[in-house]
Amino acid sequence: MKILLTNDDGYRAPGILALYRALAPEHEVILVAPDRERSAIGHGITLNQPLRYDRVALNGGGKGYAVNGTPADCVKLGLFDLCDGMPDLVISGINSGSNTGVNINYSGTAGAAREASINGVAAIAVSLQYGDIMDFDGMAAYMGSLVVKTCTMGLPQGVFLNVNGPCIPISDVKGVRITKQADNNLSNEFHRREDPRKKLYYWYGGMVPVRPGKGTDNDALLENYISITPIQCDMTAYSLMSELEEAGF
């Protein structure tokens, strides 16, 4: 199977290197990732400067490219230039920190998987909850089995899987839950500060902890399960279309 790996943490991040180590012995793997961290950039693409890449050496002599663009740029460049033929699957991750709930909208990890999906390639975004224990190698080994299941089952056009693991050893994970996207983790705090010149500046703050709803991605992580959420790229609110027509819009 031909697999394209990318992320938003950069090509040297521990998560993407763990995926490469786990998948390269059994699959044809090409790594195309940002040359630096590009977290929380969503589905942004580069329009006002040229894209460039450098070849990078990977253990085992595999192909690697470090791109001066966004995660979505990396997928576009990988699919339509750097890959020798279209891959069977794109995996974005393993991200350092979960991508759940509302944060999926901001995630560069999810943005890369979405870019693959809208171009007709099966895709998985995978992240690990941030904490003292982040078992990248264990999560990468789990992804080895998920890759086979995903490609055997097939995914509909415009749908990708968003996978999140808890910050515990993979051996302690209780199981897997198919979940929906939570709506309770929107960060809406700012830390307001003043520099030595009396100019104001701000840092994004955290969110007030709220118990997530049952059946959500955040709830699964809280109970030490791996969460798998199918995400669709078509954002049309179909249930509202007839109401708008009836209202005379």
N, C-alpha and C positions, 0 to 999 in steps of 0.2 A: 504494500500500500504506500502511496506517495503522500507525505504529510508536510505541510508548511507550518512552521512554528513562528510565532511572533509574540509581542507583549507590549506593555507600556512602561516597564521598569528598566528597559535597556538590555542590550544583547549579553551583558555580563552578569545579569541578575541571577541569583541562585535558583529561582523557580524555573526559568526557561532552560537553564543548563541541566537541571534535574530531569526535565521532560526529554531533553535530547539524549541524555544517558539511558533513560528507560526505553525510549522508542527506537533509537537508531539501530540496535542489534536486529530488530525484526522488520523494520520498515525503511523505505527510502525517505530520509528526512532532510529538509532544507530549512535553515534558520534565516529569517529576514526580520530584523528587529531594529528599533530606534538606537541611535548611537549614544543616547543618554536617557535619563528618566523623563517620561512624558505623561505622567499620571494626570488624571482628571481632565483630559483634553477631549473626552467624548469621541465624536465621530468626525472631528475636524480634519481637513486636508490642507495641503500646502499649495497656494496659488501664486504668491507674489515673490517667490524665489525658486531657483532650480533645486531639484532633488539630486543628491549625490550619494554614493555608497562606497564603502571600503570593504574589501574581502577580509574576513577574520578567520583565524585558525581555530578549529574545534577539535576536541579529543577524538581520536579515531580517524581524523582526516576528512571529516564531513564538510559540507558546504555551509558557509556562514557569511552573511552580509549585514553590515552596520549602516543604517540609513539615517540621513540628517533630517528626517521628517517625522510625521505622526504615526501612530499604529495603523490607522487606515491607509496612509501613504504606503506603508510597508506591505500591506496586503495587496494593494493595487499593483505596486511595482513587482511584487512576487508573482502574482497571477499572470500578469501580462508581459513580463519581460524576463525576470530572473529564473523562473521555473521552466524546466524543459518539459512542456506539456502541463495541463491543468492538474493540480493535486486532487486527490480523493477527499482530503480533509484539511481544514485549517484549525489549529489549536492556538488560542491566545492565552498566555499565562506561563507559569503559575504565578498569579499576582500576589504580591506581599500585602495582604489586607483583603478582607471580604468585599465583594461587589454585590450587594443585595438591595432590595427595596428600591427606594427613590434614587439611590446612588448609582444604579445601573445606567441612568440617563447621563451621568457625568463621566462614566468610566471609559478610559481609553482601551482597557482590556475588552469590554463589551463592544466598543465601537469597532475594533478590528474584526471581531467575530461577525458583527452585523454587516460589515463591508463584504466579507466573504459570502455571507448568506444571500445578499441581494444580487451577487454575481453568480448565483447558482451553485455554489460550492458548500458542502456540509461544513458546519463550524461549531466549535465548542469554546466558550470562555471559561476559564478555570481559575479560582482564587482560593487562598487560604486566609482564614480569619487571623488578624494580627494578635500576637500574644507571645508569651515566653517560650512556648514550644511550637515551632512551625516545621512540620515534618514534610519538607518538600519532596524528599526521595520516596516517602511512603505514598504521598498523594500522586506522584508521577507514576508509581507502580500501579495504583488503582486506575489511572487514566489509560494504562495499557489495555486493560480489559474493557473499559468504556469505549475506547476507539473501535474495537471489533464489534461491539453491540450496536454502536451508532451507525456504522457503515453497513452492517447487515440489515438493520431495520430500515435505514434511510430516513431522511428528514424532508418535510415538505419545503418547497421553494419559499424562501423568505422566513424561515424559522431556524433559530440556533438554540443550543443548550447552554444555560448559564449554571455552572457548577461551583459550589462553595463548600470548603471543608473546614471543620472546627480546629481550633489551635490546641490540639492534643495529638499524641502519637497515633498513627493510623491504626495500630493494633487495638486502641481503646475506643475507636469509633463504633457506635452502636448499630449502624446500618445506614441505609439510604432512604431518603424521602423525596417523592415528587411533590414539588411545592409551587405556590403562587408567589408573586412579588409582593413584599410587604409595602406598607405606605406610611410607616411611622419613623423612618430614620432620616428625615430631612434636617440638615444642619442649617440652623437659622440664627446662630450667635456670632457676633464679632467681638474681638478684643480690641478695644480702642486704646492707642498709645500715642505718645508724643516724642518726636526725635529731639536731639540737642538744639535744633534750630526752631523748636516750637511748632513744627509742622505735624499735623495729625497723620497717622497711618493705622492700618487695620490688619489683623490676622483673623482668618476664619476660626471660629471656636467649635466646640462640640455640640452635641444635641442632648436634650434632657432625656434620660433613660425612660423608656416606656415599654411595657410588656408587649411584644409583638403578637399579632393575631394568630390563632391556631391555623396550621396548614401553610404558614408562610416560610420563606427562606430564612428569615431571622430566627423564627421559632425553632426550626430544625437545628441551626447552629447552637442555639442556647441549650438544646437538649442533647448535644454531641452527636448529631447525625450529619451526614453529607446531604446537601440540598441540591437537587437538580430541577431547574425551572426552565420550561420551554418559553422562549421569547420570540414574538413575531415582529417582523419589521414593518408590516403594513399598519400604520397608525390610524387608519380610518375608523371612526366611531359609527359602525354600520347601523347600530340600533337607533341612532338619532336621524338617519337620512330621511326616513319616511315622515318623521315628525317635522323636520324642516320644510319638506315639500307641502305638507298639510297646512303649515303655518304661513305659507305663501312667500317664503324666502326667495 
